[in-house]
Amino acid sequence: LEGSNDIAILPEDGIFEWDGKGGTWHADLPPKEERIHYFPRLLNTATTYEPLHIPKLPEPRADFFGRCQTTLDFMHKRHVYKPKSALVLVTHAACCIGMAYLASNQTLAHITPAAPCSIFQFTRSSNTAVWTLDAHDAPNSKNGYTDHLANVGSNTVPWNNFGDKSIHKGYTGPPTSR
């Protein structure tokens, strides 16, 4: 993949951050026309790619996992299983956790908190809606993998916090997370 300009970047409307602020974060999402300025390769697909679905915004907090599930359902229909193929989804922490939780059919307590640039690798060997994800505490696990990073910094912490903010700051990840 390194240096390849042949890989299409498809701006997917259903894969974006959770709005934990009652719609105020989503109100500031830039339109695709603006995103092209900071991601010029989007120019090749932004006007021709048909998103899997377009969620209604602002999105109530309670609708977040439904949006992730709808995106996954449409993704399974459009991208049927093909041996030796790959899909790469790039998104924010909450959506990483939501997609991991739903695609793997695991609980939030089994999903490693998403650090900046962490990797969640899913596999499947047939056209199934459930993907395999490593255990969070397995050696070299790709469930929130960060070994490729020299430093994740101190200002953006790994995130898996869908719970009640008054209890452990809402943490919902594994009790023995890396």
Contacts in CASP RR format, 6 or more apart in sequence:
PFRMAT RR
TARGET T0000
AUTHOR 0000-0000-0000
METHOD contacts of the structure
MODEL  1
LEGSNDIAILPEDGIFEWDGKGGTWHADLPPKEERIHYFPRLLNTATTYE
PLHIPKLPEPRADFFGRCQTTLDFMHKRHVYKPKSALVLVTHAACCIGMA
YLASNQTLAHITPAAPCSIFQFTRSSNTAVWTLDAHDAPNSKNGYTDHLA
NVGSNTVPWNNFGDKSIHKGYTGPPTSR
1 7 0 8 1.000
5 41 0 8 1.000
8 44 0 8 1.000
8 45 0 8 1.000
8 49 0 8 1.000
9 39 0 8 1.000
9 41 0 8 1.000
9 42 0 8 1.000
9 44 0 8 1.000
9 45 0 8 1.000
10 45 0 8 1.000
10 49 0 8 1.000
11 32 0 8 1.000
11 35 0 8 1.000
11 42 0 8 1.000
11 45 0 8 1.000
11 46 0 8 1.000
11 49 0 8 1.000
11 51 0 8 1.000
12 51 0 8 1.000
12 52 0 8 1.000
12 71 0 8 1.000
12 89 0 8 1.000
13 51 0 8 1.000
13 52 0 8 1.000
13 53 0 8 1.000
13 54 0 8 1.000
13 55 0 8 1.000
14 51 0 8 1.000
14 52 0 8 1.000
14 53 0 8 1.000
14 54 0 8 1.000
14 55 0 8 1.000
14 67 0 8 1.000
14 68 0 8 1.000
14 70 0 8 1.000
14 71 0 8 1.000
15 71 0 8 1.000
15 89 0 8 1.000
15 91 0 8 1.000
15 95 0 8 1.000
15 99 0 8 1.000
16 29 0 8 1.000
16 91 0 8 1.000
16 92 0 8 1.000
16 95 0 8 1.000
17 25 0 8 1.000
17 91 0 8 1.000
17 92 0 8 1.000
17 93 0 8 1.000
17 94 0 8 1.000
17 95 0 8 1.000
18 61 0 8 1.000
18 64 0 8 1.000
18 92 0 8 1.000
18 94 0 8 1.000
18 95 0 8 1.000
19 25 0 8 1.000
19 26 0 8 1.000
19 58 0 8 1.000
19 59 0 8 1.000
19 61 0 8 1.000
19 64 0 8 1.000
20 61 0 8 1.000
22 58 0 8 1.000
22 60 0 8 1.000
22 61 0 8 1.000
23 57 0 8 1.000
23 58 0 8 1.000
23 59 0 8 1.000
24 58 0 8 1.000
26 57 0 8 1.000
26 58 0 8 1.000
26 59 0 8 1.000
27 57 0 8 1.000
27 58 0 8 1.000
29 57 0 8 1.000
32 42 0 8 1.000
32 46 0 8 1.000
33 46 0 8 1.000
35 42 0 8 1.000
35 46 0 8 1.000
36 42 0 8 1.000
36 43 0 8 1.000
36 46 0 8 1.000
52 71 0 8 1.000
52 74 0 8 1.000
52 75 0 8 1.000
52 78 0 8 1.000
53 70 0 8 1.000
53 71 0 8 1.000
53 74 0 8 1.000
55 63 0 8 1.000
55 67 0 8 1.000
55 70 0 8 1.000
59 67 0 8 1.000
64 94 0 8 1.000
64 98 0 8 1.000
65 98 0 8 1.000
65 101 0 8 1.000
65 102 0 8 1.000
68 95 0 8 1.000
68 98 0 8 1.000
68 99 0 8 1.000
68 101 0 8 1.000
68 102 0 8 1.000
69 102 0 8 1.000
71 99 0 8 1.000
72 99 0 8 1.000
72 102 0 8 1.000
72 103 0 8 1.000
72 129 0 8 1.000
73 129 0 8 1.000
75 87 0 8 1.000
76 127 0 8 1.000
76 129 0 8 1.000
79 87 0 8 1.000
80 127 0 8 1.000
81 124 0 8 1.000
81 125 0 8 1.000
81 126 0 8 1.000
81 127 0 8 1.000
81 128 0 8 1.000
89 99 0 8 1.000
91 99 0 8 1.000
92 114 0 8 1.000
93 113 0 8 1.000
93 114 0 8 1.000
93 115 0 8 1.000
93 158 0 8 1.000
93 159 0 8 1.000
93 160 0 8 1.000
94 114 0 8 1.000
94 159 0 8 1.000
94 162 0 8 1.000
96 114 0 8 1.000
96 118 0 8 1.000
96 120 0 8 1.000
96 144 0 8 1.000
97 108 0 8 1.000
97 111 0 8 1.000
97 113 0 8 1.000
97 114 0 8 1.000
97 159 0 8 1.000
97 160 0 8 1.000
97 162 0 8 1.000
98 111 0 8 1.000
99 120 0 8 1.000
100 106 0 8 1.000
100 111 0 8 1.000
100 120 0 8 1.000
100 122 0 8 1.000
100 133 0 8 1.000
100 143 0 8 1.000
101 107 0 8 1.000
101 108 0 8 1.000
101 111 0 8 1.000
103 122 0 8 1.000
103 129 0 8 1.000
103 130 0 8 1.000
103 131 0 8 1.000
103 133 0 8 1.000
104 110 0 8 1.000
104 111 0 8 1.000
104 122 0 8 1.000
104 130 0 8 1.000
104 131 0 8 1.000
104 132 0 8 1.000
104 133 0 8 1.000
105 130 0 8 1.000
106 133 0 8 1.000
108 160 0 8 1.000
108 162 0 8 1.000
108 172 0 8 1.000
108 173 0 8 1.000
109 172 0 8 1.000
109 173 0 8 1.000
109 174 0 8 1.000
109 175 0 8 1.000
110 135 0 8 1.000
110 136 0 8 1.000
110 143 0 8 1.000
110 173 0 8 1.000
110 174 0 8 1.000
111 133 0 8 1.000
111 136 0 8 1.000
111 143 0 8 1.000
111 144 0 8 1.000
111 160 0 8 1.000
111 173 0 8 1.000
111 174 0 8 1.000
112 118 0 8 1.000
112 120 0 8 1.000
112 136 0 8 1.000
112 141 0 8 1.000
112 143 0 8 1.000
112 144 0 8 1.000
112 158 0 8 1.000
112 160 0 8 1.000
112 173 0 8 1.000
112 174 0 8 1.000
112 177 0 8 1.000
112 178 0 8 1.000
113 144 0 8 1.000
113 157 0 8 1.000
113 158 0 8 1.000
113 159 0 8 1.000
113 160 0 8 1.000
113 161 0 8 1.000
113 173 0 8 1.000
113 177 0 8 1.000
114 120 0 8 1.000
114 144 0 8 1.000
114 158 0 8 1.000
114 159 0 8 1.000
114 160 0 8 1.000
115 144 0 8 1.000
115 146 0 8 1.000
115 149 0 8 1.000
115 152 0 8 1.000
115 156 0 8 1.000
115 157 0 8 1.000
115 158 0 8 1.000
115 159 0 8 1.000
116 149 0 8 1.000
116 152 0 8 1.000
116 153 0 8 1.000
116 156 0 8 1.000
117 146 0 8 1.000
117 148 0 8 1.000
117 149 0 8 1.000
117 152 0 8 1.000
118 144 0 8 1.000
118 145 0 8 1.000
118 146 0 8 1.000
118 149 0 8 1.000
118 158 0 8 1.000
119 142 0 8 1.000
119 144 0 8 1.000
119 145 0 8 1.000
119 146 0 8 1.000
119 148 0 8 1.000
120 133 0 8 1.000
120 142 0 8 1.000
120 143 0 8 1.000
120 144 0 8 1.000
120 145 0 8 1.000
121 133 0 8 1.000
121 134 0 8 1.000
121 142 0 8 1.000
121 143 0 8 1.000
121 145 0 8 1.000
122 131 0 8 1.000
122 132 0 8 1.000
122 133 0 8 1.000
123 131 0 8 1.000
123 132 0 8 1.000
124 130 0 8 1.000
124 131 0 8 1.000
124 132 0 8 1.000
133 142 0 8 1.000
133 143 0 8 1.000
134 141 0 8 1.000
134 142 0 8 1.000
134 143 0 8 1.000
135 141 0 8 1.000
135 143 0 8 1.000
136 143 0 8 1.000
136 144 0 8 1.000
136 174 0 8 1.000
136 176 0 8 1.000
136 177 0 8 1.000
136 178 0 8 1.000
137 174 0 8 1.000
137 176 0 8 1.000
137 178 0 8 1.000
140 147 0 8 1.000
144 178 0 8 1.000
146 152 0 8 1.000
146 158 0 8 1.000
146 178 0 8 1.000
152 158 0 8 1.000
158 177 0 8 1.000
160 171 0 8 1.000
160 172 0 8 1.000
160 173 0 8 1.000
160 177 0 8 1.000
161 169 0 8 1.000
161 170 0 8 1.000
161 171 0 8 1.000
161 172 0 8 1.000
162 170 0 8 1.000
162 172 0 8 1.000
163 170 0 8 1.000
163 171 0 8 1.000
163 172 0 8 1.000
164 170 0 8 1.000
END
